[in-house]
Structures are given as C-alpha cells and as structure tokens.
Amino acid sequence: MEVSMIATQDKGISTTSWAGIDRLGRASKLPVSLPALVKANNAQIMKDVELYVSVRHNLQVLNTPAVAVAGTYVVTPEFTKGDAALFSQLVNGIISMAR
C-alpha cells in the first residue's frame, strides 16, 4: 500500500495504464507481473467485483473512500472535513461502539 501511495502521489506514476500498474507491482517486489496476474485470474476478479458492487449497494456506500463498520455504519472523510486524524478517531470510535 505504501509503495503505491508513494508511486502515485509523489512520483506521479499513472494507475490508468498497464505499464504504470506493472511499475507499481515491480516497486512492491511482487514475484510476478501484476498485469499477467490479473489476466490469469480474470474470471475470479470479475466475480469479486460483482460481489463488492453488490455489497457497496446494500450498504448504500455512495462516496469513496468509505469505511463500513459492522454492516451498520458508513463513515467517509467528509464527516471530518478531510481531517485525517479526526477521521481515524471517528472510525476507531465507531468500531469500539459496534463491538
């Protein structure tokens, strides 16, 4: 995750092309080419995407990023006006409350 954030935000590597995605995979030290891995697992990926779209719809997640907690609460950074530290506290508080 850290490598992808550094690559896209700091180094400007594009994630809209397979070449950029391959660079991210190599920077992350993946043992195989990421585009090749995606191609080899295309059928499973399509099933997973359909499942996740269904889950997103059922949880009524309309914004990204969003965190769903216990299938009941959905929290987005908009709640904290983009304050990352406050958003983290909010998510942690909701997780604690949902236990």
N, C-alpha and C positions, 0 to 999 in steps of 0.2 A: 504494500500500500504506500509506504513512504517513498519508494523508488518512483512509483507512478506519479505521486504528487510533485516530487522534485522535477521529474522529467517534463511534466505538462506545464506546471506553473513557473518554474524557474528557468528551464531550458527551452521551453516552447515547442516540445516535441508534440506533433499532432496525433490525436487519437482518432482522426477521421479517415485514416488510410491504413492499409495493412502494413505498409512499410513502417509507419510510426508505431503501430501496435507491436510489430516484431522487435523494434528497438527497445520498447518497454520490457518485453519479455526477456531479451538478452541482458538488459541492465539489471533485471531482477534475478538473473542467473538461473532461469528456467532451463531444465535439461533438454528440452525440445523446443522447436519453433512454435510460438504461440498461434500464428495463423494455421500451421499444419495441425496443431492440436484441436483447434476449433473445427477445421474441416473434417477431421477424423471422428469428431463427436457431434456432428451437426444435428443428427436426429434427436439425441438426448437434450441438446441445448434448446432446440425448438420446443420440446415438451416442457422443459423447465421454464422457459419464457412464458409459455401459455399458462402454466400454473401460477407463476408470480404475477402475471397480469390479472388473473382471477383473484388472487389474494389481495392485491392492491385495490381492486374494485370492491371486494367485500369489506375491506377496512375503510373504504372511502378516502384513501390517500390521494390527494389532488396535487400536492406540491412535493418537490424533491429539493433537498434531502428531507426525509421524514423518518421518524422513529415510531414504530408501533409497539406498544407495551401491553403485554398480556391480552392481545386481541381486543382491547377496550379503548385505550388511549392512543391518540396520534399526536405527535409533537413535531413542530417544524421550527427552524431558526427564526421565522417571522415573529413567533411569540415573544422573542427576546430582542427584537430589532437587530438581529445579526450578531449579538454579543455572544461569542463562542463559549466563554467561561460561564456565563449565566445559562446558556442553553445546556451545557453539560450538567450544571447543578440541577436544572429543571428535570432533565431526563433521569438523572440519578434519584431525585426525589420521587418522581412518579414510579420508578422501578421499586423503590423502597416501600412506597404506599401500596403497590399492587401485590406485594408478597403476602 
